[in-house]
Amino acid sequence: MSYSPNYALYYSKTLIVQQKIMKRNKVKMSKNTINGVSKIKVAELFAGVGGFRLGLEGWNRKSASSGYNDEFVSPYEIVWSNQFEPSTKTQHAFNVYVSRWGNEGVSNQDITTVDVASIPDHDLLVGGFPCQDYSVATTLKNSKGLIGKKGVLWWSVYKILNEKKEKPKYLLFENVDRLLISPKTQRGRDFAIILQSLNELGYAVEWRVINAAEYGMPQRRKRIFILGYHRTSSIFKRIIETSPKEWILNKGTLAEAFPLCRQPVILPSIFHLTGDIADISSAFNKPNARSAFNNAGLIINGTVTTLKTTPCPKCAYQVLNDIILNGDVEEGYFIDEKDLDKWHYLKGAKKIIRRKPDGSEYHYNEGALKFPDPLDKPSRTIITQEGGSSPSRVKHVIQTDKGLRRLMPIELERLNMFPDNHTRLEGISDVKRASFMGNALVVGIVEKVGLALAQRIKYEQQNSFEDQILLRAA
């Protein structure tokens, strides 16, 4: 069995053709089905302002990759979402989320207190869980859980997967790429804990660090994407039949969504995760200074294969200038001339002597950032401190005909491929909107991974139905 390498690119168009044929043949359609087959049901954790949902479902039947211009029939249906911010009384991100999608199936309860039985059964579990300390004190051999540090949200994900009677067959998680090298004292330990957690629950897992700009998107945002397949899925069986290296480089879902360049000789690192989660927490990689994990890899039945991959450069790139507003800009976004010296200093190179808590000195160095930001390249990564008018090293500043200015919230949304003014809501400040985008993911990445995964799921479910439809429509 093989999958068309270009299938994800026209999958949504195929769904549109299918629905037109159904309408012509007077076949009943509903929002929960496509050509009579149920949509892929999704539960969404740490939903934020809805980046995963936009990538999987689109917005107003339009796709993120088209700038919300082209028709998009999603194979996914979000059946349950959870968004809760423990550090604030006002739930700003939740308020934005429900203003766009309503309250049905949306939870604003602390995920650590959610009764797993109350979460609807689903095919795919998604979420961008925070990068925290995943260390474990001990496992509980004869109970439902394990003892991790309080407040570490990965264990809430684990609890759902561990307690669900009908486990989701597929997982899609996103995190910062430093997860592969954390913590400093045991490089890669945290990622090893996650992999072993999922391995013990019966999942094969592939991962890739993806920089959105390397695949034509307008922001240099590098994140790790983690895809899991339960042993009961046909994709798990397909992985067993494929060499791990071939899956990572050519045959896998992530390789299909984001092709890799052919490289002369790649020797993967192969090792077996031994011991339970507590063993890995206490002993993984302690003698070594380098992480055991490269930017791509696969684990199945406890065996890890990992290698360094190179993305295929895309000819057509979106750049910062492509998303800039042409029109009136509020005066507060322009840089005051009296602050220019401070902006230049913060953006410039520095060599500073600092003191540690114990009083000892060390040299702190940082390189210069281009000031203003170049308009002919993808932007730098947005971080949560992007908002506000005070001078800053991390904020984006562009040159315009009217002078230097910061980026507006709508421009930050465009850099993450959100719909224009997605986060605009009464009571939500521009600073908060900028913070949302610092926490968000690039929607186009999720869209491409989602389509590549959906075609495999639907291929298995419907056999060759899509190919027959395409032939009839040709």
C-alpha positions as CSV (number, residue, x, y, z in Angstrom):
1,M,0.0,0.0,0.0
2,S,1.3,3.5,-0.8
3,Y,0.2,7.0,-0.4
4,S,0.3,9.7,-3.0
5,P,3.1,12.2,-2.1
6,N,0.9,15.1,-3.3
7,Y,-2.3,13.9,-1.8
8,A,-2.4,16.5,1.0
9,L,-2.1,19.3,-1.4
10,Y,-5.4,18.6,-3.1
11,Y,-7.2,16.7,-0.3
12,S,-9.5,19.6,0.5
13,K,-10.4,20.1,-3.1
14,T,-11.3,16.4,-3.3
15,L,-13.7,16.8,-0.4
16,I,-15.4,19.7,-2.2
17,V,-15.8,17.6,-5.4
18,Q,-17.2,14.7,-3.2
19,Q,-19.8,17.0,-1.7
20,K,-20.9,18.4,-5.1
21,I,-21.4,14.9,-6.4
22,M,-23.4,14.0,-3.3
23,K,-25.6,17.1,-3.7
24,R,-26.2,16.2,-7.4
25,N,-27.1,12.6,-6.4
26,K,-29.3,13.9,-3.5
27,V,-27.2,12.2,-0.9
28,K,-27.9,13.7,2.6
29,M,-24.9,15.7,4.0
30,S,-24.4,17.0,7.5
31,K,-21.7,19.1,9.2
32,N,-20.6,15.9,11.0
33,T,-19.9,13.8,7.9
34,I,-18.1,13.9,4.6
35,N,-19.6,11.7,1.8
36,G,-21.5,9.8,4.5
37,V,-18.4,9.0,6.6
38,S,-18.0,10.6,10.0
39,K,-15.4,13.4,10.3
40,I,-12.3,12.8,12.4
41,K,-13.3,13.8,15.9
42,V,-10.8,16.0,17.8
43,A,-10.3,17.0,21.4
44,E,-8.2,20.1,21.8
45,L,-6.1,20.9,25.0
46,F,-4.5,24.2,25.9
47,A,-6.6,25.7,23.2
48,G,-5.5,29.3,23.6
49,V,-7.2,31.5,21.0
50,G,-7.7,28.5,18.7
51,G,-4.6,28.0,16.5
52,F,-5.0,24.2,16.3
53,R,-8.7,24.6,15.5
54,L,-8.1,27.1,12.7
55,G,-5.5,24.8,11.2
56,L,-7.7,21.7,11.3
57,E,-11.1,23.2,10.5
58,G,-10.3,26.4,8.7
59,W,-12.3,29.6,9.2
60,N,-15.7,30.2,7.5
61,R,-14.9,27.3,5.2
62,K,-11.6,29.0,4.1
63,S,-8.0,27.8,4.5
64,A,-5.2,29.5,6.3
65,S,-2.7,28.6,3.5
66,S,-4.8,30.6,1.0
67,G,-5.1,33.7,3.3
68,Y,-8.7,32.6,4.0
69,N,-9.7,33.1,0.4
70,D,-10.0,29.5,-1.0
71,E,-12.8,27.1,-0.1
72,F,-11.8,24.5,2.4
73,V,-13.9,21.5,3.5
74,S,-12.4,20.2,6.7
75,P,-12.2,16.4,7.4
76,Y,-12.1,17.3,11.1
77,E,-14.7,18.2,13.8
78,I,-13.6,19.6,17.2
79,V,-15.9,17.9,19.7
80,W,-14.3,19.3,22.9
81,S,-11.8,22.0,23.8
82,N,-10.2,23.1,27.0
83,Q,-8.7,26.5,27.8
84,F,-7.8,27.7,31.3
85,E,-5.3,30.2,32.5
86,P,-4.6,29.6,36.2
87,S,-2.7,32.8,36.8
88,T,-5.4,35.3,35.8
89,K,-9.0,35.9,37.1
90,T,-10.2,37.1,33.7
91,Q,-9.9,34.3,31.1
92,H,-8.9,36.4,28.1
93,A,-7.9,33.6,25.7
94,F,-11.0,31.6,26.6
95,N,-13.2,34.7,26.0
96,V,-11.7,35.2,22.5
97,Y,-12.1,31.5,21.8
98,V,-15.8,31.4,22.7
99,S,-16.5,34.6,20.8
100,R,-15.4,32.8,17.6
101,W,-16.8,29.3,18.2
102,G,-19.4,29.6,20.9
103,N,-19.6,27.7,24.3
104,E,-20.7,24.3,23.1
105,G,-18.1,21.7,23.9
106,V,-15.7,24.3,25.3
107,S,-14.4,23.9,28.8
108,N,-12.9,26.6,31.0
109,Q,-12.0,24.3,33.9
110,D,-8.5,23.7,35.2
111,I,-7.4,20.7,33.1
112,T,-5.8,19.1,36.2
113,T,-9.3,18.8,37.8
114,V,-11.3,17.7,34.7
115,D,-13.0,14.3,35.0
116,V,-11.6,12.3,32.1
117,A,-14.9,10.5,31.8
118,S,-16.5,13.8,30.9
119,I,-14.3,14.2,27.8
120,P,-16.1,12.9,24.7
121,D,-14.5,10.0,22.9
122,H,-12.3,11.3,20.0
123,D,-10.0,10.1,17.3
124,L,-7.3,12.8,17.6
125,L,-6.0,14.6,20.7
126,V,-4.1,17.8,20.0
127,G,-2.5,20.5,22.1
128,G,0.5,22.7,22.7
129,F,1.4,21.8,26.2
130,P,3.9,24.1,28.1
131,C,7.6,23.1,28.3
132,Q,8.1,22.5,32.0
133,D,10.0,20.2,34.4
134,Y,8.7,16.7,33.5
135,S,10.7,14.9,36.2
136,V,9.0,12.1,38.1
137,A,9.4,11.0,41.7
138,T,8.1,7.5,41.3
139,T,5.7,5.5,39.4
140,L,2.6,4.0,41.0
141,K,2.7,0.4,39.9
142,N,-0.8,-0.6,40.8
143,S,-2.7,2.5,40.2
144,K,-3.9,4.8,37.4
145,G,-1.2,7.4,37.5
146,L,2.3,8.5,38.4
147,I,3.8,11.2,40.6
148,G,5.1,14.2,38.6
149,K,5.6,17.7,39.8
150,K,2.4,19.6,40.6
151,G,1.2,21.9,37.9
152,V,3.2,20.2,35.1
153,L,0.5,20.0,32.5
154,W,2.1,17.0,30.5
155,W,0.8,14.8,33.3
156,S,-2.8,16.0,32.6
157,V,-2.3,14.8,29.0
158,Y,-0.9,11.5,30.3
159,K,-3.9,11.1,32.6
160,I,-6.4,11.5,29.8
161,L,-4.6,9.0,27.6
162,N,-4.1,6.6,30.5
163,E,-7.7,6.7,31.8
164,K,-9.6,6.9,28.5
165,K,-11.2,3.5,27.8
166,E,-11.4,4.4,24.1
167,K,-8.0,5.9,23.6
168,P,-7.6,8.3,20.7
169,K,-5.9,6.6,17.8
170,Y,-3.9,9.7,16.9
171,L,-2.0,12.5,18.7
172,L,-0.7,15.8,17.5
173,F,1.3,17.9,20.0
174,E,3.4,21.1,19.6
175,N,6.2,22.5,21.8
176,V,9.3,24.6,21.7
177,D,12.3,22.9,20.2
178,R,14.4,23.1,23.4
179,L,12.2,20.2,24.6
180,L,14.8,18.0,22.9
181,I,17.7,19.3,25.0
182,S,16.0,19.9,28.4
183,P,17.1,20.0,31.2
184,K,20.7,21.2,31.2
185,T,21.7,18.6,33.7
186,Q,20.3,15.7,31.7
187,R,20.0,16.7,28.1
188,G,17.0,15.2,26.4
189,R,15.5,13.7,29.6
190,D,12.2,15.5,29.4
191,F,11.6,14.4,25.8
192,A,12.6,10.8,26.8
193,I,10.0,10.9,29.5
194,I,7.3,12.0,27.1
195,L,8.3,9.3,24.6
196,Q,8.4,6.5,27.1
197,S,5.0,7.7,28.5
198,L,3.5,7.4,25.1
199,N,5.3,4.1,24.3
200,E,4.0,2.5,27.5
201,L,0.5,3.6,26.5
202,G,0.8,1.8,23.1
203,Y,1.7,4.7,20.8
204,A,4.3,4.9,18.0
205,V,5.6,8.5,17.8
206,E,7.3,10.5,15.1
207,W,8.6,14.0,15.6
208,R,10.2,16.8,13.6
209,V,11.4,20.3,14.4
210,I,9.8,22.5,11.7
211,N,10.7,26.1,11.0
212,A,7.6,27.7,9.4
213,A,9.7,30.1,7.2
214,E,11.5,27.2,5.6
215,Y,8.2,26.1,4.0
216,G,7.1,29.5,2.7
217,M,5.4,30.9,5.8
218,P,6.0,34.5,6.9
219,Q,7.6,33.9,10.3
220,R,10.8,32.2,11.4
221,R,9.2,30.1,14.1
222,K,10.8,26.8,15.0
223,R,8.7,24.3,16.9
224,I,8.7,20.6,17.5
225,F,5.6,18.7,16.2
226,I,4.9,15.3,17.7
227,L,2.6,12.8,16.0
228,G,1.4,9.6,17.8
229,Y,-0.3,6.5,16.4
230,H,-2.0,4.0,18.7
231,R,-1.1,0.3,18.2
232,T,-4.8,-0.3,17.1
233,S,-4.4,2.0,14.1
234,S,-3.5,0.8,10.7
235,I,-0.8,3.5,10.5
236,F,1.0,1.9,13.4
237,K,1.0,-1.4,11.4
238,R,2.3,0.5,8.4
239,I,5.2,1.9,10.4
240,I,6.2,-1.6,11.5
241,E,6.4,-2.6,7.9
242,T,8.6,0.4,7.0
243,S,12.2,1.0,8.0
244,P,12.3,3.8,10.6
245,K,14.8,5.8,8.5
246,E,12.6,5.6,5.4
247,W,9.5,6.6,7.5
248,I,11.3,9.7,8.9
249,L,12.8,10.8,5.5
250,N,10.1,9.8,3.0
251,K,7.1,7.8,4.0
252,G,6.0,9.4,7.3
253,T,3.2,11.9,7.7
254,L,5.5,14.7,8.6
255,A,7.8,14.0,5.6
256,E,4.8,14.1,3.3
257,A,3.6,17.4,4.8
258,F,7.0,19.0,4.9
259,P,9.4,17.3,2.4
260,L,13.0,16.8,3.2
261,C,16.0,17.2,0.9
262,R,17.8,14.1,-0.3
263,Q,21.1,13.7,1.6
264,P,24.0,11.5,0.5
265,V,24.4,9.3,3.6
266,I,22.5,9.7,6.8
267,L,23.5,7.4,9.7
268,P,20.7,7.5,12.3
269,S,21.2,7.0,16.0
270,I,19.3,4.0,17.2
271,F,18.8,3.1,20.9
272,H,16.2,1.5,23.1
273,L,14.4,3.3,26.0
274,T,14.8,1.0,29.0
275,G,13.2,1.2,32.4
276,D,10.0,2.9,33.4
277,I,9.4,6.6,33.5
278,A,10.9,7.0,36.9
279,D,14.0,5.2,35.8
280,I,14.4,7.5,32.8
281,S,13.7,10.6,35.0
282,S,16.5,9.7,37.4
283,A,19.1,8.2,35.0
284,F,18.6,9.2,31.4
285,N,21.7,10.6,29.6
286,K,23.4,11.6,32.9
287,P,27.0,10.9,31.7
288,N,26.5,12.8,28.4
289,A,26.6,16.5,27.8
290,R,24.7,16.3,24.5
291,S,21.1,15.3,23.9
292,A,20.4,11.9,22.4
293,F,17.7,13.3,20.1
294,N,18.1,15.0,16.8
295,N,15.6,17.2,15.0
296,A,13.6,14.3,13.6
297,G,12.9,10.8,14.8
298,L,10.6,7.9,15.5
299,I,9.9,5.5,18.4
300,I,8.0,2.3,18.1
301,N,7.9,-0.5,20.6
302,G,10.6,1.2,22.6
303,T,13.2,1.6,19.9
304,V,14.2,5.1,19.0
305,T,15.6,6.1,15.7
306,T,16.7,9.7,15.3
307,L,18.7,11.7,12.8
308,K,19.4,15.2,11.6
309,T,17.3,16.3,8.6
310,T,17.5,19.2,6.2
311,P,14.3,20.8,4.8
312,C,13.9,21.4,1.1
313,P,14.0,25.1,0.5
314,K,10.9,26.6,-1.0
315,C,11.1,28.9,-3.9
316,A,8.2,31.2,-3.0
317,Y,8.5,32.7,0.5
318,Q,6.2,35.0,2.3
319,V,8.1,37.9,3.8
320,L,7.4,40.5,6.4
321,N,6.4,43.1,3.8
322,D,3.6,40.8,2.6
323,I,1.7,41.1,5.8
324,I,2.1,44.9,6.5
325,L,-1.0,47.0,6.6
326,N,-1.2,49.8,4.0
327,G,-3.3,52.5,5.6
328,D,-3.7,54.5,8.7
329,V,-1.7,53.4,11.8
330,E,-2.4,54.6,15.3
331,E,0.2,57.2,16.4
332,G,1.2,55.2,19.4
333,Y,2.8,52.5,17.2
334,F,5.4,55.0,15.9
335,I,8.8,55.2,17.7
336,D,9.4,58.4,19.5
337,E,12.7,60.0,18.4
338,K,13.7,60.6,22.0
339,D,13.7,56.8,22.5
340,L,15.8,55.9,19.4
341,D,19.1,55.7,21.3
342,K,17.6,53.2,23.7
343,W,16.2,51.1,20.9
344,H,19.6,51.1,19.1
345,Y,21.3,50.1,22.4
346,L,18.9,47.2,23.1
347,K,19.1,45.9,19.5
348,G,22.9,46.2,19.4
349,A,25.7,43.8,20.4
350,K,26.7,43.7,24.0
351,K,29.5,42.3,26.2
352,I,28.4,42.7,29.9
353,I,29.9,41.5,33.1
354,R,27.2,40.1,35.4
355,R,27.1,38.6,38.8
356,K,25.7,35.2,39.8
357,P,23.7,34.9,43.1
358,D,26.9,33.6,44.8
359,G,28.7,36.8,43.9
360,S,30.9,35.4,41.2
361,E,31.2,37.2,37.9
362,Y,30.5,36.0,34.3
363,H,30.6,37.5,30.9
364,Y,27.2,37.9,29.1
365,N,27.4,38.4,25.3
366,E,24.6,38.9,22.8
367,G,24.8,39.7,19.1
368,A,23.3,42.5,17.2
369,L,19.8,42.3,15.8
370,K,18.9,44.1,12.5
371,F,17.2,47.4,13.3
372,P,14.8,48.0,11.8
373,D,13.6,44.5,10.8
374,P,14.2,43.6,7.2
375,L,11.0,43.7,5.1
376,D,12.3,41.4,2.4
377,K,12.6,38.3,4.7
378,P,10.4,36.3,6.9
379,S,10.0,37.9,10.4
380,R,11.8,36.9,13.5
381,T,9.9,34.8,16.1
382,I,7.1,36.6,17.9
383,I,7.4,36.2,21.7
384,T,5.0,37.1,24.4
385,Q,6.8,40.4,25.2
386,E,6.0,41.8,21.7
387,G,3.3,44.3,22.9
388,G,3.7,47.7,24.5
389,S,5.4,50.9,23.5
390,S,8.6,50.7,25.7
391,P,11.9,50.1,23.9
392,S,12.8,46.5,23.7
393,R,15.3,44.1,22.1
394,V,12.6,41.6,21.1
395,K,9.9,43.7,19.6
396,H,9.6,44.0,15.8
397,V,10.2,47.5,14.3
398,I,9.8,48.3,10.7
399,Q,10.6,51.3,8.5
400,T,7.6,53.0,6.8
401,D,7.2,56.2,4.8
402,K,5.9,57.9,8.0
403,G,8.8,56.6,10.2
404,L,9.8,53.7,12.4
405,R,7.0,51.8,14.0
406,R,6.1,48.6,15.9
407,L,3.9,45.9,14.4
408,M,0.1,46.1,15.0
409,P,-1.9,43.2,16.4
410,I,-3.4,42.4,13.0
411,E,0.1,42.1,11.5
412,L,1.2,39.8,14.3
413,E,-1.9,37.7,13.6
414,R,-1.0,37.5,9.9
415,L,2.6,36.3,10.9
416,N,0.9,33.3,12.6
417,M,-1.6,32.9,9.7
418,F,-4.6,33.8,11.8
419,P,-7.6,35.5,10.3
420,D,-7.4,39.3,10.5
421,N,-8.6,40.7,13.9
422,H,-9.2,37.2,15.2
423,T,-8.2,38.3,18.7
424,R,-10.0,41.7,18.6
425,L,-12.6,41.7,21.4
426,E,-13.9,44.3,23.8
427,G,-11.8,44.2,27.0
428,I,-8.7,42.7,25.2
429,S,-5.8,45.2,25.0
430,D,-3.4,45.3,22.1
431,V,-0.7,44.2,24.6
432,K,-2.7,41.1,25.4
433,R,-3.4,40.5,21.7
434,A,0.4,40.6,21.1
435,S,0.9,38.2,23.9
436,F,-1.6,35.8,22.4
437,M,0.5,35.7,19.2
438,G,3.6,35.1,21.2
439,N,2.0,32.0,22.6
440,A,0.4,30.8,19.4
441,L,1.6,28.5,16.7
442,V,1.7,29.1,12.9
443,V,-1.7,27.9,11.7
444,G,-0.4,26.8,8.3
445,I,1.8,24.2,9.9
446,V,-1.2,22.5,11.6
447,E,-3.2,22.7,8.4
448,K,-0.6,20.9,6.3
449,V,0.1,18.2,9.0
450,G,-3.7,17.8,9.5
451,L,-4.3,17.2,5.8
452,A,-1.5,14.8,5.5
453,L,-2.7,12.9,8.5
454,A,-6.4,13.0,7.3
455,Q,-5.6,11.5,3.9
456,R,-4.0,8.5,5.6
457,I,-6.8,8.0,8.1
458,K,-9.4,8.4,5.4
459,Y,-7.4,6.2,3.0
460,E,-7.6,3.4,5.5
461,Q,-11.3,4.0,6.4
462,Q,-12.6,4.4,2.9
463,N,-10.1,2.4,0.9
464,S,-10.0,3.8,-2.6
465,F,-13.2,5.9,-2.5
466,E,-11.5,9.2,-3.0
467,D,-9.7,7.9,-6.1
468,Q,-13.0,6.8,-7.6
469,I,-14.5,10.2,-6.9
470,L,-11.5,11.9,-8.6
471,L,-11.9,9.7,-11.7
472,R,-15.6,10.5,-11.9
473,A,-14.9,14.2,-11.6
474,A,-12.0,14.2,-14.1
